[in-house]
Amino acid sequence: MILSAKVIDELDNLKSKLDNEGKRNVQKALKSINGHLDTRDLRMEISDISLLPIDFNKRSPDNLILTVALKFKSENPILLTSDNGLQIKAKGMNITTITLKEFLGQSRKN
Protein backbone atom coordinates (compact mmCIF):
# COMPACT_ATOMS: atom_id res chain seq x y z
CA MET A 1 0.00 0.00 0.00
CA ILE A 2 1.31 3.42 -0.92
CA LEU A 3 0.37 6.55 0.97
CA SER A 4 0.71 10.02 -0.49
CA ALA A 5 2.83 12.27 1.73
CA LYS A 6 0.16 14.93 1.15
CA VAL A 7 -2.32 12.80 3.12
CA ILE A 8 -0.07 13.08 6.17
CA ASP A 9 0.17 16.83 5.62
CA GLU A 10 -3.62 17.10 5.38
CA LEU A 11 -4.13 15.04 8.55
CA ASP A 12 -1.59 17.19 10.38
CA ASN A 13 -3.47 20.34 9.30
CA LEU A 14 -6.77 18.90 10.54
CA LYS A 15 -5.45 18.67 14.11
CA SER A 16 -5.85 22.42 14.55
CA LYS A 17 -9.29 22.67 12.90
CA LEU A 18 -11.31 19.87 14.50
CA ASP A 19 -13.13 19.42 17.78
CA ASN A 20 -11.64 17.19 20.48
CA GLU A 21 -13.14 13.97 19.10
CA GLY A 22 -11.93 14.82 15.61
CA LYS A 23 -8.46 15.56 16.94
CA ARG A 24 -8.38 12.20 18.72
CA ASN A 25 -9.38 10.43 15.52
CA VAL A 26 -6.66 12.21 13.55
CA GLN A 27 -4.11 11.31 16.24
CA LYS A 28 -5.22 7.66 16.08
CA ALA A 29 -4.88 7.67 12.30
CA LEU A 30 -1.41 9.23 12.44
CA LYS A 31 -0.31 6.77 15.14
CA SER A 32 -1.56 3.84 13.07
CA ILE A 33 0.19 5.12 9.94
CA ASN A 34 3.39 5.66 11.90
CA GLY A 35 3.31 2.11 13.19
CA HIS A 36 2.63 0.63 9.76
CA LEU A 37 5.40 2.60 8.02
CA ASP A 38 7.83 0.36 9.89
CA THR A 39 6.46 -2.67 8.05
CA ARG A 40 6.64 -3.60 4.40
CA ASP A 41 2.87 -3.19 4.03
CA LEU A 42 2.88 0.61 3.80
CA ARG A 43 5.21 3.16 2.33
CA MET A 44 5.01 6.89 1.73
CA GLU A 45 5.48 8.49 -1.67
CA ILE A 46 5.83 12.19 -2.55
CA SER A 47 3.88 13.90 -5.30
CA ASP A 48 5.17 14.80 -8.77
CA ILE A 49 3.30 17.79 -10.21
CA SER A 50 4.88 17.24 -13.62
CA LEU A 51 2.41 14.35 -14.04
CA LEU A 52 -0.64 16.64 -13.84
CA PRO A 53 -2.45 17.86 -16.96
CA ILE A 54 -1.90 21.56 -17.60
CA ASP A 55 -5.50 22.40 -16.58
CA PHE A 56 -5.08 20.97 -13.07
CA ASN A 57 -4.20 23.24 -10.14
CA LYS A 58 -0.64 22.34 -9.12
CA ARG A 59 -1.26 23.37 -5.48
CA SER A 60 -4.47 21.44 -4.89
CA PRO A 61 -4.03 18.78 -2.18
CA ASP A 62 -6.30 16.42 -4.14
CA ASN A 63 -4.20 16.85 -7.25
CA LEU A 64 -0.98 16.22 -5.34
CA ILE A 65 -2.51 12.99 -4.03
CA LEU A 66 -3.58 12.10 -7.58
CA THR A 67 0.00 12.41 -8.85
CA VAL A 68 1.07 9.58 -6.56
CA ALA A 69 -1.48 7.30 -8.25
CA LEU A 70 -0.29 8.58 -11.63
CA LYS A 71 3.28 7.57 -10.76
CA PHE A 72 2.08 3.98 -10.58
CA LYS A 73 -0.42 4.11 -13.46
CA SER A 74 1.33 1.29 -15.33
CA GLU A 75 0.70 -0.96 -12.30
CA ASN A 76 -3.08 -0.28 -12.33
CA PRO A 77 -3.33 1.41 -8.92
CA ILE A 78 -6.57 1.78 -7.02
CA LEU A 79 -7.08 5.18 -5.39
CA LEU A 80 -8.92 5.01 -2.08
CA THR A 81 -11.00 8.17 -1.67
CA SER A 82 -14.54 9.18 -0.83
CA ASP A 83 -13.97 12.64 -2.35
CA ASN A 84 -16.20 12.92 -5.43
CA GLY A 85 -14.02 15.54 -7.10
CA LEU A 86 -10.89 13.43 -6.72
CA GLN A 87 -12.78 10.36 -7.94
CA ILE A 88 -13.85 12.20 -11.10
CA LYS A 89 -10.31 13.40 -11.81
CA ALA A 90 -8.84 9.95 -11.18
CA LYS A 91 -11.42 8.19 -13.37
CA GLY A 92 -10.79 10.80 -16.08
CA MET A 93 -7.11 9.82 -15.95
CA ASN A 94 -8.01 6.09 -16.10
CA ILE A 95 -7.21 5.44 -12.44
CA THR A 96 -9.59 3.07 -10.65
CA THR A 97 -11.13 4.45 -7.46
CA ILE A 98 -12.80 2.88 -4.44
CA THR A 99 -14.51 4.58 -1.50
CA LEU A 100 -13.60 3.84 2.09
CA LYS A 101 -17.04 2.28 2.60
CA GLU A 102 -16.49 -0.04 -0.39
CA PHE A 103 -13.00 -0.91 0.80
CA LEU A 104 -14.14 -1.72 4.33
CA GLY A 105 -16.99 -3.81 2.97
CA GLN A 106 -14.56 -5.81 0.82
CA SER A 107 -12.02 -6.30 3.59
CA ARG A 108 -14.69 -7.70 5.92
CA LYS A 109 -15.66 -10.29 3.29
CA ASN A 110 -12.06 -11.53 2.91
N, C-alpha and C positions, 0 to 999 in steps of 0.2 A: 504494500500500500504506500502510495506517495502522497505527501501532504505539502501543499503550497505554503511557503514561508509567510505569504500574505495572510493566510488564515490565522496564524499565530499572532501576527500584528493586529488583525481585526479583533481577536479575542482579548488581547492585551488592552486595546482601546475601549472595549466594552466594560472593563472593570470600573472605570470612572463614571460610566453613564447609567448603570443599572441600579436597581434597588438591592437590598441585602441578599435576598434569595437569588437574584440574578447573578450577583457577584460570586456567591458560593458556587453556583453552577459553572460559571466561567472558571473559577479556581479548580474545581473538580476536573473539568475538561483539560485544562492546562497540565494538571498533575498527571492525569492519565496519559496524555500525549508525551510528557516528559519521561514517564516510565517506559513507554513503548518505543521511544526512540533508541533505547539501549538494546533493543532486540532487532532481529533481521526483518521483522514484520512491517516496520514503518520507517520511512526515511523522509527527510525534508528536502524540498527542491525549490530553488529560487526562480522567479519569473524571468521571461525574456521578451521584452516588448517588441523586439524586431519581428516576432512571429504574428503580431496583430495586423489585421487589415488596416489600411490607411484611415478608414472611417471610424475606427474604434478609439475611444479616449484612452490615451496611454497612462493616465493616472487613476483610472477607475479600479478600485479593489477587485471587482468582479472580473474585469478584463485581465488583471495581473494573475488571478487564479486560473483563468482560462488558458493563459500562455503555458502554464505547467502541463495541462492536458495536451496542448498542441505540441509540446516537446516530445510527447510519447505517442503522437497520432499514428505512427506506423505500427504500434503495438496494440491498437484498438482499445484505448483507455475508456473507462467508464467514470464520468464525473458525477460525484455525489453532491447534489444540491437541491434544495427545495425552493430556490430563488427562480421565479418564472423568467425574469429577464436573462439571467445567466443560462438557464436551460435553452431558451430561444437562440441565444448566440452560439452556444455549444452545438446544438442540433444543426444550425446553419453552417457550421464549420465541420459537419459530419463527425461530431463527437457524441457518443452515446451518453445519455444522462439517466440518473435514477434518483428518486427522492429518498430522504432519510426514512420515511414511513415505508416505502417499498423495500428498501435495504433491510430494515429491521424485520419486516415480514418474511423476507427470504431467509435471513439468517436464523430465524426461529424454526423454519421448516427443515433446515439442514442439520 
